[in-house]
Amino acid sequence: MVQINLVGLEFYGHHGLTEEERATGGRYRANINLRLAKSASVGETDMLEDTIDYVAVGTLIQETSDANQCKTVERLVSLCLDAILARFPAVRHAVVRIAKLHPPTSLRMDSFEVESYRGRHDEEEND
């Protein structure tokens, strides 16, 4: 099994409970963990087509954020998971964690994070 991690992907998004928050937008940080389907060529060649292009994954996360105005980070995470599994068939299991940086609240905190995972149901967990 090969695992690919994108760590600290920052983007700007228009998400939040209030209309004002969605209009103003805010900064987000994503960590993505992808487990690839078992394949003889993954890691054996030096060809991008035999693995997952992490730039394409990062771009997909940004595009998913740009195309949606979610009230909750939970919904944004779910949309990102759906997009990853739809676009990259070699991904067997994905974990997406998105942090809303400096959320507008009276509480002092650096971020609020949501993490969720999704796998393909038609494959065994013990590759």
C-alpha positions as CSV (number, residue, x, y, z in Angstrom):
1,M,0.0,0.0,0.0
2,V,1.2,3.5,-0.8
3,Q,0.0,6.5,1.2
4,I,0.2,10.1,0.0
5,N,-0.2,13.0,2.4
6,L,-0.8,16.7,1.5
7,V,0.0,18.7,4.6
8,G,-0.9,22.3,5.3
9,L,-2.7,23.1,2.0
10,E,-4.0,26.7,2.6
11,F,-6.9,28.3,0.7
12,Y,-9.5,31.0,1.0
13,G,-13.1,30.0,1.1
14,H,-16.6,31.5,1.5
15,H,-18.1,29.3,4.2
16,G,-19.8,29.9,7.5
17,L,-23.1,30.0,9.3
18,T,-23.9,33.6,8.6
19,E,-24.4,35.4,5.2
20,E,-21.8,37.9,6.3
21,E,-19.2,35.2,7.0
22,R,-19.9,33.6,3.7
23,A,-19.6,36.9,1.9
24,T,-16.4,37.9,3.6
25,G,-14.7,34.5,3.5
26,G,-11.9,33.2,5.5
27,R,-8.7,31.2,5.5
28,Y,-8.7,27.4,5.7
29,R,-6.0,24.8,6.0
30,A,-6.4,21.2,4.8
31,N,-4.5,18.0,5.4
32,I,-5.3,15.1,3.0
33,N,-4.3,11.5,3.4
34,L,-4.8,9.2,0.5
35,R,-4.2,5.4,0.5
36,L,-3.8,4.0,-3.0
37,A,-5.1,0.8,-4.4
38,K,-2.5,-2.0,-4.5
39,S,-0.8,-1.8,-7.9
40,A,2.4,-3.3,-9.2
41,S,3.4,0.0,-10.8
42,V,3.0,2.3,-7.8
43,G,6.4,3.1,-6.6
44,E,8.1,0.9,-9.1
45,T,8.2,3.4,-11.9
46,D,9.0,7.1,-11.9
47,M,5.9,8.0,-13.9
48,L,3.3,10.4,-12.6
49,E,0.5,8.4,-14.3
50,D,1.4,5.5,-12.0
51,T,0.6,7.4,-8.8
52,I,-1.6,10.4,-7.8
53,D,-0.7,13.9,-8.8
54,Y,-0.8,15.7,-5.5
55,V,-1.0,19.1,-7.2
56,A,-4.2,17.9,-8.9
57,V,-5.5,16.8,-5.5
58,G,-4.8,20.2,-4.0
59,T,-6.3,22.0,-7.0
60,L,-9.4,19.8,-6.7
61,I,-9.8,20.8,-3.0
62,Q,-9.5,24.5,-3.9
63,E,-12.0,24.1,-6.8
64,T,-14.4,22.3,-4.5
65,S,-14.2,25.1,-2.0
66,D,-14.6,27.8,-4.7
67,A,-17.7,26.1,-6.2
68,N,-19.6,25.9,-2.9
69,Q,-20.6,28.1,0.0
70,C,-21.1,25.7,2.9
71,K,-22.5,26.7,6.2
72,T,-20.5,24.0,8.0
73,V,-16.9,22.8,7.7
74,E,-18.4,19.3,8.0
75,R,-20.2,19.7,4.7
76,L,-17.1,21.1,3.0
77,V,-15.1,18.1,4.2
78,S,-17.8,15.7,2.8
79,L,-17.8,17.4,-0.6
80,C,-14.0,17.2,-0.8
81,L,-14.1,13.5,0.0
82,D,-16.7,12.9,-2.7
83,A,-14.7,14.8,-5.2
84,I,-11.4,12.9,-4.5
85,L,-13.1,9.5,-4.8
86,A,-14.9,10.5,-8.0
87,R,-11.8,12.0,-9.7
88,F,-9.1,9.5,-8.6
89,P,-10.1,5.8,-9.0
90,A,-6.7,4.6,-7.6
91,V,-7.6,6.1,-4.2
92,R,-8.9,3.4,-2.0
93,H,-9.3,5.4,1.2
94,A,-9.2,9.1,1.9
95,V,-9.0,11.2,5.0
96,V,-9.7,15.0,4.8
97,R,-9.1,17.3,7.7
98,I,-10.0,21.0,7.2
99,A,-9.2,23.7,9.7
100,K,-11.0,27.0,9.7
101,L,-8.3,29.4,10.8
102,H,-9.1,32.1,13.4
103,P,-12.9,31.4,13.3
104,P,-15.1,34.5,14.2
105,T,-16.0,33.7,17.8
106,S,-15.5,35.2,21.2
107,L,-13.4,32.2,22.1
108,R,-9.6,32.5,21.7
109,M,-8.5,29.7,19.3
110,D,-6.2,29.2,16.4
111,S,-8.6,27.1,14.4
112,F,-11.6,24.8,14.4
113,E,-11.0,21.4,12.6
114,V,-13.2,18.7,11.1
115,E,-11.8,15.4,10.0
116,S,-13.7,12.6,8.2
117,Y,-12.7,9.6,6.1
118,R,-14.3,7.6,3.3
119,G,-13.3,4.4,1.6
120,R,-14.4,2.4,-1.4
121,H,-17.0,-0.2,-0.3
122,D,-16.1,-2.7,-3.0
123,E,-12.5,-3.3,-1.8
124,E,-11.1,-5.1,1.1
125,E,-9.4,-3.2,3.9
126,N,-6.4,-5.5,4.1
127,D,-4.5,-4.9,0.9
